[in-house]
């Protein structure tokens, strides 16, 4: 798509967004605003789940079956049970937010049965990994005294690294089918980008992302030997070859610029801060919920969850700001290496259906994990204006 040379970059970006039409823009705004309210309501759901679990003493009954309720096996079992029960109690809310709303806004055509099946797979993985992680946290609480929050943050960092290594090869194939991109101009373009970031050609895949969502997407995931480029079938069907290059260049930028390593530092630090605050907020929160559990008892996990949901909401502007910085850097990387500003801008507009392109400044700061689509398109048009050699 070539923009009229008589228009300023701002006018070109606005014109691109306007091509969506007022009806699509209104629909995107309604969906995005609804997501903001879902975020707040999620804290209330976490509180309701915790109250139900505490009042019915569900975890207390499970812990009472063990002769040593603070032993490793008991802690893993109670932690896994908490994760399972939380999911089951909140299941109606999850179906509404993650399935019904997506279908209502034409962002997914996934059958409910398939959605629930994949949710069950994810929950099974979460019970194993989460149960072991929480058991490790409780062991640190009991053995390291008042510095347990420091050690627990370090444990969170280790789990993050293991997940990044295992995700592409062991976890992601449980949810989607990954196949090599067939020979042709798309594969040739992806191989050029892979060469630039040091990813072998046999780590370039396409996957059936349309199984879960109709969103236009691609990603570069994993670290070291597990790193790979993956592009959804939705993107392959909807995008031009230039758009595929521009979007994949953006994703490759995340990898090349080491954003994954940035998060392996930031996430443990945030975990340390969370555990530090939890250490001080646990007792008063437990009293408010009517729980007599101590900090070092796994039956107090509903208290953990309430504190975590509130702190998570308060931290959202900070974590979103960190993510937006990375997204801007990745856009710039794509422009510098792939040099397809028009294609990047037009591809970004295709994501506006699930991320309203014209939020207020406050909305963007508080809720957006990416800069607004219009702002990103403006950046691409400004790049083109200052690099007239662009085709």
N, C-alpha and C positions, 0 to 999 in steps of 0.2 A: 504494500500500500504506500503510495507516494503522496506526501502532503503538499498542498499548494505552496509555492515558494513565497507568495505574497503574505501569508499568514505568519504571525509571530509564533514562537514555540508554545506559549500559553494558549493561543487560539487553536493551534493544531491539536494540543492535548484535549482541550475542551470539545473540539469537533469530534475527535475519536470517541470520547465518552458519550456524546450526544447521539452517536449512531446507534446506541442501544435502544433509544426511544424512551418516552416518558413512562410507558407501562412497565417496561423491564427495570427501569431505574427505581420506580416506586416499589416494585416487588423486591428488588435487592435491598432497598432501605428497610422495608418491613422485616425481611428475614434477618438482616444484620442487627437491627434494633431489638428484635426478639431474642437474639443470642445474648445481648447484654442483660436482658431481664432474666434469662435462663441462668446466667452466671450468678446473679444475686439469689435467685430462687434455689440454686444448688446448695447454698449454705444452709438454707432452711430445711432442705431435704436431709442433709447430713445431720442436722440437729434432731430432726424427727426420728431418723434411723437410730441415732445414739440413745434417745429417750426410750424408744421401744426396747432396745437391747438391754439397757440398764434396768428398766422397770420389770421386764420379764426375766431378768437375771440369766439370760441365755448363755453368756460366756462363763458365768459363775458355776452353772450346772455342769458344763463341760470340764472346767478346771477341777471341780470337786471329784471327778472320776479318777484323778491321778493321785497316787500316794505322795508324790513330790510335785505339787503344782508349779513350782519354779524350775523344775528340771527341763532339760533341752527338749525332750520329746513332748512334754506337756505344753511348753511354750510354742513349739512349732504347730502343734495340733490346734491350740486355742487361737493362734494367729491366723492359721489357714481357715478355721471355722469363722472367725470374724470377717475375713474377706469374702467368704462364700455367703454368709448370712446378710452382710451389708448389700451385696449384689442382689440377692433375692428380694429383700425388703424394698429396695429402691427400683426393682425391675420395671414397674409401671412407668416411673419417671424416665428411666433410661429408654424405654421403648418410645415414649413420646418425644424426647429430645433428640435421640440419635437415629430414629427410624421414621416415625410419623411426620415430624417436621420436615425432614429431608424429602420425603415423598410429596408432602403438601406443597413444597416449593419447587417441585420437579428437579430436584438435585440427586435423586436416587430412584431406581426401580427395583431395588433388591427385595425379594420376597421376605416376609416376616420369618418364615421357617429358616431360611439361610442366615438371616441376621441373628437369630437366636442361637443357631448352631455355631456361628463364628464367635458370638459373645461367650458361649460355653468354652470354646477353645481358649480364648483369651483369659477367661476366669481361671481355667485349670492351670495355665502357665503362671498367672498371677498368684495363685494359691501356693504353688511350689516355690517360686522365686521370692514372693513377698513373705511367705511364712518363714523361710530360711533367713531372709534379711532382718525381719523383725525379731526373730530369735537371737540373731547376732547383736542387735541393738539392746535387747534386754540383758544379754550376757555382759555387755559393756557397762550397762547401768549398774549391775550388781558387783562388778569387779574393778571398775576404774574410779569409783567415787564421783565427786562433783565435776570431774573433767570428762564425764562420759559423753557429753555432747560434742567435744572435740573428736574423740575417737569414732563416734557414730557418723560424723560428717566424713571422716576418712573412709569408713566402710561404705558409705553412699557413693563415694568416688570410685571405689573398686567395683561395686555393682554396676555403675554406669559404664565403665570400661568393658566389663564382661558382656553387658547387653549390647554394646556397640559392635563387639567382635562377633557375638553369636547371632545377632539380629538378622543380617542378610541371608545367612546360610541355613540357620536352624529355625528361626521364628517366622520370618516373613513368608516362606513357602507354605506355611500352614494355612495362610489366608488367601493366597493368590498363586496362580500358575505363572512361573517365569520361564520364558523361552528366549533363545538368541534372536536378535533382530535379523531378519532375513537379508541377504545381499541386495544391494540397491543404493539409491542416492541417500536414503535416510541413514543406512548403516555407515556408508562412507563418511557422511557428515559427523556422525557420532564418534567414529573412529578418530577423526581429526581432533575432536575435543578431548577424547580419552588420551590421546598421545600427549596433549598439552598438559594434562594433570597427572600423567603417569599411571593410568589405569589400563591393564591389559585388555586387548580386544575381546578375549573370551569372557570378560566381565561386563559386557553390554547386553542388556535384556529389555524385552517388552513384557508387560504383564497385564492381566485382565482386570484393570482398575475399575472398569465399568460394572464389575460384579457388585461392588459396594456403592459406587458413586458415579455420577455423570460429570464430575469436575475435571477440568483440564489441568493435568499435573504431570510432573516428572520429578525424579530425585536422584541424588548421589548419596548412597548410604554406606555405612561400615567404615572401618579403618584398617590400614595395613593390607594384609592379604585378602581381607573380606570386602574391601571397597569395590563398589560397582555402580554403574549407571543404569537406571531403570526408567523407562518411559511408559506411561499408561496407554492402553489402546484408545482411550478417549482422545488423548492428545494426537495420536497418530491419525485418527479419523478426521479430526476437526482442524488440524494445523497444516499450514504450508510448510515446505521444506525449510524456508528461512525462519519461520516461527519455531520449528523444532530445534534448529541450530541456536536461536536466540535464547529459548527457554532452557535448553540443556546447558548452554554456556553459563547461564545464571546458576544452575544447580552445581555445575562443575566448579564455579567460583567459590561456593561454600567450602568445597573440599580443598581446592588449591590454597585458599586463604587461611586454612586451618581453623575454621569456625567450630568444628567438632571438638578440637582440643581446647578452644576457648570455653566451651560449655563443660568440659570435664574438669575445669578449674572452678567455674562459676557455680555449677550445681552443688558440689561438695561444700563450698562456702555458704551458699544459701541453706543447705541442709544443716550446717553447723549453727547458723543463726536460728533456724527453726527449732532445733533441739535445745538450744540455749534458752529460748523463750518458753518452750514447752516445759522445761525444768522449773520455771517460775509460775507458769500459768496452770499447771496440771491440778494442783490441789484446789484452788478456788473454783476451777471449772468442774471438777469432780463433785464438789459440794453443791454447785448449782444443778447438776444433773441428778443428784441423789445417789451417787456412786460412792462406795466405801473402799474402792480399789486404791492400792498404792501405785506410785510411779513405776516400781519394778515388777508389777504384776500384769501379765498379758490380758487379764480380764478387764483391765482399764483401757483397752484399745478404743472403745467408743469415745472416751475422753480425748485420746490422741486425735481421733478423726475430727472432732468438733474444733479443737484448737487449730488443727491443720487446715480445715476448710476456711476458717476466719482469716488466719494468717496468709493463706494462699490468695484469698480475695484481695487483701490489703497489699500484697506484693505484686499483684497483676500489673499495675502501671510500670513498675521497675523491670520485671521480666519481659514485658512487651517492648519496652524501650531498648533493651539489650538486643532483642530479636530484630527489631526494626533497623538497628544499626547494621546488623549482619546482612539483612535483605538489601539495603541500599548499597553496601559494598559489593554484594554479588551482582546486582544490576550493573554497577560500574564495570565489574570484571567482564561481564558479557559484552558490554559496549566496546571495551578496549580490545578484546580478543576476537570475538565473533563479528563485531562491527555491523550489526543489523538493527539500527535504532527503530526504523519503521516496523519491522517484524516484532521486535521486543514489545513495542507499545501496543500493537494490535493484538498480540498474544495476551498481554496483561489485561486488556479490556475484556477478554473472554473469561477472566476470573471474577469480573465485577458482579456476576449473577449471585455469588455467595459472599461478596465482600463489597458493600456499598462504596462506590468510587469517590463520593464527595461528602465525607464526614466532616463535622466541625473539628476545629483544632483540639478541643477538649475530648471529644469522642476518640479521636485518633490516639491521643496520649494515654487515655485510660484503658481502651479496649482493643486497639488494633495491634496485631502481631506483625503486620506488614505496613509500610507506608501506604497511603491511599493510592488507588490505581491512577487517579488523575495526576497526582504528584509524581508517581513513577513514570507515567507517560510523558509528563513535562520534562523530566530529567533526560529521557531518551531524545526528545525533540531538541532540547538545548545542546545535547551532545552532537546531534546531526548539524545544528546550525554552526557549531564551532569546529566541525570537521567536514568541510564541504567536499572532501574527496570521497565521502561515503557514497557508494553506488546509489 
